[in-house]
Amino acid sequence: HYVASGIRQEFAALGYSEETVADMLVHYLYGGSRRSKQLLWFCYGQHIANRLRENVAVKNTKAIRCQDCGQWLEVDSKDNTTNRCVPCYLTYRKKYKAERERLRREKKRMEAMAPQI
């Protein structure tokens, strides 16, 4: 704790706020392939976590079960239309389109066979 507060005081002497120093250090340390990040998190971890909470939006999700295969999946909580996983949905749409096309062709054939008035 003593080391961390000493480091924070030295950075504060430069005239920047702790949030700004944390932002600069994150940009410097995570911008390349540097390994020494433990001290950063020890000194400024709380500020970094607060910035992440402010800047990263977390989606509200809900878990639903696919009505075809039973697999659990997460979808947006406002989405009330999704009830299948992606592979099952693609299979369902393929079958649905084939059935619609079959009905269309049957209707066309029936119209052609009907007597002309």
C-alpha positions as CSV (number, residue, x, y, z in Angstrom):
1,H,0.0,0.0,0.0
2,Y,2.9,2.3,0.8
3,V,4.6,1.7,-2.5
4,A,1.3,2.3,-4.4
5,S,0.5,5.6,-2.6
6,G,4.1,6.8,-3.3
7,I,3.8,6.0,-7.0
8,R,0.4,7.8,-7.1
9,Q,1.9,10.9,-5.4
10,E,4.8,11.0,-7.9
11,F,2.3,10.9,-10.8
12,A,0.1,13.5,-9.1
13,A,3.1,15.8,-8.9
14,L,3.0,16.0,-12.7
15,G,-0.3,17.8,-12.5
16,Y,-2.6,15.1,-14.0
17,S,-5.7,13.6,-12.3
18,E,-5.5,10.0,-11.2
19,E,-8.0,9.0,-13.9
20,T,-5.9,10.7,-16.6
21,V,-2.8,9.0,-15.4
22,A,-4.6,5.6,-15.4
23,D,-5.8,6.2,-18.9
24,M,-2.3,7.1,-20.1
25,L,-0.7,4.1,-18.4
26,V,-3.4,1.7,-19.9
27,H,-2.7,3.1,-23.3
28,Y,1.0,2.8,-22.9
29,L,1.1,-0.7,-21.3
30,Y,-1.7,-2.3,-23.3
31,G,-0.7,-0.6,-26.6
32,G,2.2,-3.0,-27.2
33,S,3.4,-6.3,-25.9
34,R,4.6,-5.2,-22.5
35,R,4.3,-7.6,-19.6
36,S,4.6,-5.4,-16.5
37,K,0.9,-4.6,-15.8
38,Q,0.6,-5.9,-12.2
39,L,1.8,-2.6,-10.6
40,L,-0.6,-0.6,-12.8
41,W,-3.6,-2.7,-11.5
42,F,-2.3,-2.4,-8.0
43,C,-2.0,1.4,-8.1
44,Y,-4.9,2.3,-10.4
45,G,-7.1,-0.7,-10.6
46,Q,-10.1,1.0,-9.1
47,H,-9.9,3.9,-11.5
48,I,-9.5,1.5,-14.5
49,A,-12.5,-0.5,-13.3
50,N,-14.6,2.6,-12.9
51,R,-13.8,3.8,-16.4
52,L,-14.7,0.4,-17.8
53,R,-18.0,0.5,-16.1
54,E,-18.7,4.0,-17.5
55,N,-17.6,3.2,-21.1
56,V,-18.6,-0.4,-21.7
57,A,-22.3,-1.0,-22.2
58,V,-23.5,-4.4,-20.9
59,K,-26.4,-5.9,-22.8
60,N,-29.4,-7.3,-20.9
61,T,-29.8,-10.9,-22.0
62,K,-32.0,-13.8,-21.2
63,A,-31.5,-17.5,-21.6
64,I,-33.9,-19.4,-23.8
65,R,-34.1,-23.0,-24.9
66,C,-34.1,-23.8,-28.7
67,Q,-37.5,-25.3,-29.4
68,D,-36.0,-27.8,-31.9
69,C,-32.7,-29.2,-30.4
70,G,-33.1,-28.0,-26.7
71,Q,-29.8,-26.2,-26.6
72,W,-29.7,-23.2,-24.2
73,L,-28.7,-19.8,-25.7
74,E,-28.6,-16.2,-24.7
75,V,-30.6,-13.6,-26.6
76,D,-31.4,-9.9,-26.1
77,S,-33.9,-9.5,-23.3
78,K,-36.1,-7.4,-25.5
79,D,-36.2,-10.0,-28.3
80,N,-39.4,-11.9,-28.0
81,T,-39.3,-13.5,-31.5
82,T,-36.2,-15.7,-31.3
83,N,-36.9,-19.2,-30.2
84,R,-34.3,-21.3,-32.1
85,C,-30.5,-21.5,-32.2
86,V,-28.8,-20.4,-35.5
87,P,-28.3,-23.9,-37.0
88,C,-31.9,-24.9,-36.2
89,Y,-33.2,-21.5,-37.5
90,L,-31.4,-22.0,-40.8
91,T,-32.9,-25.5,-41.2
92,Y,-36.3,-24.3,-40.2
93,R,-36.2,-21.4,-42.8
94,K,-35.0,-23.8,-45.5
95,K,-38.0,-26.1,-44.9
96,Y,-40.4,-23.2,-44.5
97,K,-39.3,-21.7,-47.9
98,A,-39.6,-25.1,-49.6
99,E,-43.1,-25.6,-48.2
100,R,-44.2,-22.1,-49.3
101,E,-42.8,-22.7,-52.8
102,R,-44.6,-26.1,-53.0
103,L,-47.9,-24.4,-52.0
104,R,-47.3,-21.6,-54.6
105,R,-46.7,-24.1,-57.4
106,E,-49.7,-26.2,-56.4
107,K,-51.9,-23.1,-56.4
108,K,-50.6,-22.1,-59.8
109,R,-51.2,-25.6,-61.1
110,M,-54.8,-25.6,-59.8
111,E,-55.5,-22.3,-61.4
112,A,-54.2,-23.6,-64.7
113,M,-56.5,-26.6,-64.5
114,A,-59.6,-24.6,-63.6
115,P,-62.0,-24.0,-66.5
116,Q,-61.7,-20.6,-68.1
117,I,-64.9,-18.5,-67.9
